[in-house]
């Protein structure tokens, strides 16, 4: 069995809400697929020189969280970083039982740093997409995911 290290992996059992992604079992399975897709081209440009296969989630947070939102629904929240100028994005998906599935597929980039997943502001793609490069990286990641799903 694969050992996961991303935040919320133990309870990441929500299902896709969009039939296009019906072959994705849950966020852990999505992480497995992303592990084959994340690359320097999907990493935030300011972090690319530090991106490695060993730290593959570096610079991937917002595009990954918004793509996870496409698949599983819910909301994207942001943990303030660097004096509140930037946000580290993660997902919160409502569950049928009234609970919430909170997961952060890119939390590994922070190693042992403890992040707070409570009382963070909601993030909106329209704001993030104001950085054109971010929207382009999201579209590239989504296109690569769709190609991968066709092969499955």
N, C-alpha and C positions, 0 to 999 in steps of 0.2 A: 504494500500500500504506500502511495506517495505521501510524503510528509509536507504539509503546507505550513507556511509561516505568515501568511497575510492575515491582517486583523479580521476577526469574525469568521474565519474558515470553518470553525466547529459547527456553527449554526447557519451557514450559508446554504440553505435548502430551498430557496424560492425558485419558481419555475418561470420560463419565458412567457411573456404576455403577447408576443408577436409571433405568429405562426411561421414567419420567415426563419426564425431562430429555434424552431421546435426541436431540433436535434441536440441543442445545448441542454444538458440535464440540470445544471445548477451553476452557481458562481464558481465552484471549484473546477468543474469541467470547462467553464469559460476560461479560467486561469490557465488550465492545461493547454488550451488552444492558443491563447495569447502568448504563452511561453515559446511558441514556435513562430510567432509573428512579430513581437516587439523587436525593434532594431534601432540603430542609431538614427535612421530616418524618421522614426516615430517619436524620438526623444526631443524634448524642448531644446531649441538651438543653443541656448546659453549653457546647457549641461552636456552637450554631445561629446565633448572631448573627454568627459569622465565616464561616459556610458560604456559598459562592458556586458558580456553575456552573464557574468557572475552577479552583476547588479542591473539586471535587465529592466527592472521597474522604474529606474531613475528617469525622471522627466516625462513620465507617461500618465500622470494622474488624471488630469482633466479630460483628455481624450478618451481614456479608458473608462472613467466614471460616466461620461455622457453616452458612450457606446453601451455600457452595462445598463444604463437607464432605458435605452432603446429596447433592449432585450427583456429586462425584468420589470420595467416600470419604476415607480417610486420617485424619490427626489435625490438630488445631488447636493451635498453640503460641503462646506469648505472650512478647514482648520486654518486660522490666520497664521501666516509665516512672515518672517523678515519684517517685523514691525507693522504687520497688517497690510502690506502692499500686495502680497501674493497669498493664494490660498491653496492648501493641499486638499484635493477633492476625494470624496468617498460616497458610497451609496447607502440609502435607507429605503427599504422596500416594505410596504405594509403586507402583513400576512393575513390569510383568511380567518385565523383565530383571534385577530385583533392585535396581535403583537407586531413586531417589526424585525426585519432581517437587516442588520447593519453589517456591512463588509467594506473593506478597503483593499482592493486587489493590488495596489501599488505601495502598501505600507512598508514592505521589506527594504525599500531604499533608505529608510531612516534607522536601520539596524536596531539597536537597543533603546533608541529614544522613545519615550512614552508620549503618545499623542492623546489628546482629549477628544472623544467622540460625542460630547454632550454640548448642547446650547451653541452650536455653530450656525452661521448664516447659510441660508439656501443659496445655491449657485445656479446661474442661468446661462445656457449656452450662448444666447444672444450677446451677453456681456463678454464671455470668453472668446467668441468668434470675432470680436472687434480686432483681435490680433489675427490677421488673415492667415498667418502661417499655422496657427493652432487649428483653424478650421480645415486647412489643407491636410494637416497631419491626421485629424480625425477622419476625414474622407478616405485617406489612404489606408488607415487601420481598418476601417469598416469594409473597404473593398477587398483587402487581404483576408479578412474574416469570411466574407461571403465566398471567396474563391476556395478557402479551406473547407468550408461547409459543403460545397459542391463535391469535394473529393471524398467526403465521409460517407 
